[in-house]
Amino acid sequence: MTDAAPPEQPRNPLHGLTLEAIVTALADHYGWEGLGERIPVRCFNVDPSVGSSLRFLRKTPWAREKVESLYLFMLREERRAGRG
């Protein structure tokens, strides 16, 4: 097999999303203050911006995991609200 196709990721809601899109969606949904309450890191609490957040999250795997988990939680909340 000569094709080096990327592994399939069926039903992975993060597949194809950039970290920037995730941070932007969370900031739009919760606001920077709400985001900083849920994930208490400096980049969300002190002069927050998408750029500073991306720089921090790209260097900090544990924080990135928390952001991705919160994004998935937000998607579940939105799905439930849409069905209610």
C-alpha positions in Angstrom: 0.0 0.0 0.0 1.7 3.2 -1.1 -1.0 5.6 0.0 -0.2 7.3 3.3 -3.7 8.4 4.0 -4.3 10.1 7.4 -6.1 7.8 9.9 -9.9 7.9 9.8 -11.5 9.8 12.6 -15.1 9.0 12.4 -17.3 11.1 14.6 -14.4 13.1 16.1 -15.9 16.6 16.5 -12.4 18.1 16.8 -11.2 16.6 13.5 -10.4 19.4 11.0 -10.8 22.2 13.5 -7.9 24.6 14.2 -7.0 25.5 17.8 -7.8 29.1 16.8 -11.4 28.1 15.8 -11.8 26.3 19.1 -10.5 29.2 21.2 -12.6 31.7 19.2 -15.8 29.6 19.7 -15.2 29.3 23.4 -14.5 33.0 23.9 -17.7 33.8 21.9 -19.8 31.3 23.9 -18.5 31.9 27.4 -16.7 35.3 27.1 -13.1 35.7 28.2 -14.2 36.1 31.9 -16.2 32.9 31.8 -13.4 31.0 30.0 -11.0 32.2 32.6 -13.3 30.9 35.4 -13.6 27.5 33.8 -9.9 27.2 32.9 -7.9 29.5 35.2 -4.8 30.3 33.2 -3.2 33.7 32.8 -3.8 33.9 29.0 -7.6 33.9 29.6 -7.6 36.2 32.7 -4.9 38.9 32.0 -5.4 40.9 28.9 -6.8 38.0 27.0 -6.6 37.6 23.2 -6.8 34.8 20.7 -3.2 35.3 19.8 -1.8 35.2 23.3 -4.0 32.2 24.1 -2.7 30.3 21.0 0.9 30.9 21.9 0.4 29.6 25.4 -1.8 26.6 24.4 0.6 25.4 21.7 3.4 25.2 24.3 1.2 23.7 27.1 -0.3 20.3 26.4 -2.3 20.0 29.6 -4.0 23.4 29.0 -4.8 22.5 25.4 -6.4 19.3 26.6 -8.6 21.3 29.0 -9.6 23.7 26.2 -10.5 20.8 23.9 -12.5 19.1 26.7 -14.4 22.3 27.4 -15.1 22.7 23.7 -16.6 19.2 23.5 -18.6 20.0 26.7 -19.9 23.2 25.0 -21.0 21.2 21.9 -22.9 18.7 24.1 -24.6 21.5 26.0 -25.6 23.2 22.7 -26.9 19.9 21.3 -29.0 19.3 24.5 -30.4 22.8 24.3 -31.3 22.4 20.7 -33.3 19.3 21.5 -35.1 20.7 24.5 
